């Protein structure tokens, strides 16, 4: 996996964590010290991942696609090709 793939996976997991903390906060209330600590830790993780993403090297450019036509090749491209490889002009191996 590339760095960007890993960062995307971490971001997805962190988003899930933040959603779960929000649901947990609704169930137990937001005035307890423990839930505030968990919320703060999740927010710090979010900030840290954003910093990592900003400092990550740029993703390498993908090579451009070269279209290959369906039309037959020009027969002139194959002139002399029978001289290549093993074998002789008569089609018999040496």
C-alpha positions, -999 to +999 in steps of 0.1 A: +000+000+000+011+035-006+013+062+020-018+079+006-037+046+008-027+041+044-036+077+053-070+072+037-075+040+057-065+058+090-089+087+081-117+063+075-111+045+108-108+078+126-141+090+112-157+058+125-142+064+159-155+100+160-190+087+151-188+061+178-176+086+204-205+108+195-230+080+200-214+071+233-215+107+244-252+108+237-257+077+259-236+086+289-237+123+287-210+148+278-204+162+313-181+134+326-144+138+326-138+104+309-160+111+279-145+146+275-110+131+276-120+105+249-135+133+227-104+154+231-081+125+222-102+118+191-100+155+181-062+154+186-059+123+165-079+140+138-055+170+138-025+147+138-037+128+107-044+161+090-008+172+097+005+138+084-016+142+052-003+177+046+034+166+051+031+134+030+050+133-003+029+140-033+013+109-049+033+099-080+016+107-113+000+079-131+014+072-166-008+085-194-027+059-213-017+054-249-047+045-271-041+016-294-062+016-325-082-014-336-072-009-373-046-033-388-010-023-387+007-011-418+023-041-436+055-020-441+062-023-404+068-061-408+092-059-438+124-077-427+108-092-396+113-127-410+151-121-405+147-118-368+150-146-342+162-182-346+158-201-378+166-194-413+147-179-442+136-213-453+120-219-420+144-246-408+164-243-376+202-244-380 
